[in-house]
Amino acid sequence: MDRLKILLLLGILAIPAGAHTFFTALPTLCFTNGSATYRVSSSAASPDYSIKIENKAARADLRIAIVDSPETADFVLVDDAGAIESAACNEPSAKTIRVGASESAPDMVVSLAHDMPDADYRLYVYSARFSRDQAAALLAVMSKRAGKRTLAQGAS
C-alpha cells in the first residue's frame, strides 16, 4: 500500500512539472536577410507564405539537398541560442512563413532530401532553434523573393 501511495504522490508532483512543457509558448523564429525580416511558424493563422515540405517530391517548385558540410552549401544557417527570441521578431513588416508537410494549398512545394544530385540549392543547418524543414522553407521564400527582385530589375 505504501508503494502505491508513493507512486501516486510522484505522479501528482510530476503533473505540474510536465505541464510547463506543454503549455509554454514556443519562441518565435525570426530571420533577417538584408531589409527583409521573416517569421517562421508551423501554426500561423494567416501567413504571407505557406510552404509544404515533401521529401523527394516528384513535382516540387524547389529542390533542396541537405549537406553535411558548410563548405558545400549554398545557404548555411547556424546558431546556438536555444530559447532566445530575436529582436527581429518585433519588426512590423516581417513576412510570416507557415511550414509543414500537411499544407493543403501551399504557395510552394519544397523537396528536401540528403541524396539529391540535381538540387536547386544545397542547405547546411546546425541550429538550436531552426529545424531543417524551417530552414528550407526560409530559403525557399528568400529565393522566391530574390527572383522577383531580379525580374523587376530586368524589366526596368
Buried (B, 14 or more C-beta within 10 A) or exposed (E): EEEEEEEEEEEEEEEEEEEEEEEEEEBBBBBBBEEBBBBBBBEBEEBBBBBBBBEEBEEBBBBBBBBEEBEEBBBBBEBEEEEEBBEBBEBEEBBBBBBBEEBEEBBBBBBBBEEBEEBBBBBBBEBEBBBBBBBBBBBBBBBBBEEEEEEEEEEE
